[in-house]
């Protein structure tokens, strides 16, 4: 069972299907009970908890709520039009409320406006139309179509005066992958361009009297889209023996781009290739909708391609020169990835207390 929200699969990855009567329920499956009129009356988990009781208030409305362990802790109400399309949804959960209104044009969903707020509810029987909305968040979700169907879903936030900045692109929450492409294929294209550009840009950035211990591919784990494409940081060995890098913090500072980029002798390199930037903008939107696995694929591929380059012919490097992808804040320990891709180098770095 899934909530009767349009495009649930695109928004939430919800692709629920009815199972056969004799099929064994899985961990995310629910048992269903129907009344004599073949309308759904209750739903319960395989463990029998969180039983939902359904009430059909009229021909175009449905209301249901959880009972144990806390009576009426969650209540939902749906309204449908004559074509059985969802036009309104109200939700109450532990003092939090949300109201969503759905606008349809020419048979397709054009937008959804939603208010969310916090309210102390004394009774689930409170009239939905009399709720006082205090400090609400007001969002409109726009649905964009082309000749192939749904193309994009984007959130737009209302100003306090009730207007929306239509010049702003909005926050894309769904974007259809272009024909002939996949997140993985785009990730591979990004890796190819980054690797090819890195060789040229690094050659222009090296210092003649410097010896580099690492070439770091820096991404942003906290906000992947904001740090995409990644930037390159050339880490100078001299920085590790400077006053800015005490031995007690060596294991962290040696792989922390935000700190390394401020140390003398290190080089921070950014990409400006138009094709790469366009691919990364598309990929950033797709990652919001399809997850980050393709970004990790791209980072691993970048490192693999860069390892094929003879960097000792371009700059002075240490015997244990490392190529690795790292979180730009240094908040994620890269040791596991370095060990997986260069176990012998990892062993020597650990012996020196550098990792």
N, C-alpha and C positions, 0 to 999 in steps of 0.2 A: 504494500500500500504506500502511496505517496500523497502529499498534499496536492490539491487540485490547482496548483499554481502553473500558469503557462510557462513553457521553456524551462521547466525544472532541471532537465538534463544539462542544458547549456549553462545555467546559472549555478547549479549545485552538484552536477554530476549525478543527478537522481534519475536513474533509468529503471525504476521499479517495474516489475511485471507480476501478474497473478501466477501463482503456482498451482499445479494440479492438486486435487483434493488429497491424494495419498502420498504426496511428496514430503520428504523430511525437511522441516524448517531449518534454515540457517541462522547464524547469529544475528543477522539484521532483518530477519523475516518476522512477520506478525500473524497471529491467528485472527480470523474474522468470524463474526456472527451476524446472520441476516434474519430479519423478521419475515412474517408471512407475506408482506408486500414486496419482498426481495430487496428491501432497503437495508443498508448497513446499520446494525444496531450497536455493536461493540467491537473493540479491538483489544487484544491483550498480547503481551510478549510471551515467548515460550515458557518463561518462568512464572507467568501469571501476574506479573506486576504491572503497574501503570495502566490499568484498564480504562479505556475510553468509552464513554457512553454517548450515544448520538441522539440528537433531537432535531426533527425536521419541522421547523416552525411554520413553514408554508411550502408551496410548490417550488419556490425558488430560493430557499434559504436552508442552511444547515448549521447546527451548533453542536459542539462536542467538548468534553472536558475530561481530564484525568481524575480518577478517584483516589485509591490508595497510592502512596502512603499518606498524602496530604489531600484531603477532599477539595476538589475544585481549584487546585493550585494552578492549573492551566486550562484556559477556556479559549476556544476559537469559534468564530462565526464567519460563514461564507455566504455571500449573496450571488446569485446567478441570474442572467437575463433569460429571455424566452428561448434563446438558442443554446442554453446551457453553458454560456461563457461566464467565467468569473468576473464580477464587476466590483466586488468589495470584499475585503478580508479584515476582520478585527481580531486582535490577539490580546489576551491578558495572561501574564505569567509573573507570579510572585511580586506583584506591585508594579510591574512594567507593562506599558501598553503600546500598541502599534495599530495604526489604521492605514490600509492601503486601498486606493481606488484605481480601477483599471479602465482605460479608455480604448475603445475599439473603433476602427474606421475601415470600411470596405472589407470586413471580415478578418482583419489582422489587428493585433495588439499594437497600438501606437505609443502609449506611455503609461507609466504607473506612478502616481503620486503617493507618498507615504509620510505619515507623521509618527514619531515615536516619542514617548515621554515616560516619566516616572510618577506614579500615583499610589497613594495608600488606599487600597480597596477594602471596604468593609464587607462587601458581598458581591459574589459573581452575578447577582441578579440586577446590578446597577444598570440603568438604561444607557446603552452605548451612546445615544445621541445627546446625553446630558453631561458627559465627562468633561471636566475642566482640564484643558491641555496646558500644562505648565512648562515653559522653556523647551518647546519641542524641537526636534531635528526634522527639517522639512526637505525632502529629496524628491526629485522627479527622475524617473528612469526612462530614457528614450530608447525606442526600438527602431533600428534602421534596416531597411530591406533593399535588395537589388533584384535583378531578374532571376537569381538563384534561390531567393528566400531570405531568411534572416541573416544579416551581415554583421551587425554590431549592436551591443547594448551598452549604454553609457549612463552613469549617474551624474546628475547636475544638482547642485545645492542652491537652495533659495536664500536670498539675502533677507535681512530682518524686515525690509519694506515689502517683501512678497515678490520681488523680481528675480530673474535668473540672468546671469551674464552669458548671453548666447555666443559671444566671441570666444569664450573659453571652450576647450575641447571636451571637458568633462572627464570623469574617471571611467575608463573603459573596463567593464566587468566581463564582457564577452566579445570575442572577435573571431569570426570564421576564418579558418586557415585557408589561404588562397589555393585555388586548384593547382595541382602539380607540386605543392609544397607540403611539408610537415614541420612541426617544431624541430625535429631532429635534423632534417635537411637544411633548415635555416641555420641551426647551430653549427653544422659542419661548414657552411659557407662563411659564417662569421670567423670560425677558427682558421680557415684557409687565408682569409684576408688579413687577420691580425698577425698570423705567423709571417706572411710575406712582407707586411709593412714593418714589422718589428725589426727585421734584419737591417733595413735601410735606416730607420729612425735611430736605432741604437748606435749604428756606426757614426752618425752625426753627433751623438751626445756623449760619447766616451771621452774621458780625460786621459791624456797620454801618460801621466805619471800615476794613474790609479790602477789598482788591482781589485777586481770585483769578485765577490764570493757568491753572489746570487743575482738572478734575473727573475723578478717576481711579477706574476700576472695578478693584478689587484682588482678584486670585485667587491661588491658591497652586500654582505649577507643580510643586513638589516633591511635594506631596500634595494633588491637586485636590479630593478629597472633604472634606478637613479645612478647606478654604477656600471651601466652597460652601454657601450663597450667597456671592457676593463681597461685600466691603464697599466703601463709597464714601469717598474721601478728597478733601476740598476743600483745594487747595494755595494758600496765601497768597503773593502776590508778595513780601511783606516777608521771608519766610523765605529767599529766594534771596540776599539781601544781608546776612544775619546772619552772626555769627562761626561759627555751626555749619555754614555752607555756603561754604567757601572756593572761589574761582574755579577752582582746579585740579581740584576734584571736582564742579563744577557739572553736567556732562553726566550724571553718575551720580546725584547726590543729588536733582536736580530730578524724577526719576522713580522714586525708591526709597521706597515707602510705609513700610517699617520705620523709616527714618530720619526721613522727613517727619512721621510721626505724633507724634514727640517734640518737634518744633519749635513754638515759640509761634505762635499765629495760624492753624494748620492745624486742620481739623475731621475727625474720624474718625466715620463713620456706619455703624451696623450695622442689619440688618433683623430684625424679630421677627414679621412677618406669618405666622400659622399655616399658611395655605395654601401660602405660598412655602416655608416650612421643610419641610413634608411633601413637596412636589414635589422639593426639593433632596436630601432623604434618599433618595428613590427614585432620582433621577437619579445620585446618587453611587454607589449600588450598581450601576446599569446601566453606568456608565462603567468600573467595574472589569471588567465582562464584555464590553462592546461597544466599548471604546476611548474616546478623548477628543475625537473630531471634533465631537460634538454640543455639548460644552462651548465649544469655539472658536466654533461657530455661535451659541450663546447670547450669548457676549461681544460678537461683532460686531453682533448684533441689538440688544443693550442700547445700544451706542454709537450705532447708527443712530437708535434711538428717542429717545435723549437729545439728539441733535443737532437734533431737531425742536422742542425746547423753547426759548423765548426767555429765556435765562438772564440777560440784561442787565436784564430787568424784575424779576428776583428778587434779584439781588445785583450788586455792582460786579465787572466782569470786565475783563481786559486786552484790547486789540484782537486779540491772537492767542490768545485763550482756547481751550484744548485739552480735548477729551473723548477719553479713550483708556483701553483696558484694559491693565493692567500686572501683572507678577508682583510679589507683595507684598515679596519680598526685593530687588527691583531687579536681580536677576541676569540678566534677559532684556531686552535693549535694545528699547524699544518703537518705535524710529525707523522701522522698516519699516512697521509698522501705521499710524503717524501719517501717514507719507508717502502711503500708499495711500488713506487716508480724507480727508486734508486736505493736499494737496500744496502749496498756497500758504502755509498756516500753517507747514508743515514747512520750507519754504525760508527764511522769516523767522526761525524758531527757530534754524536752523543758522547763519544769518548772525550771530546774536547769541551763538553759541557755547553755546547752551542744549541742543543735541541733537547 
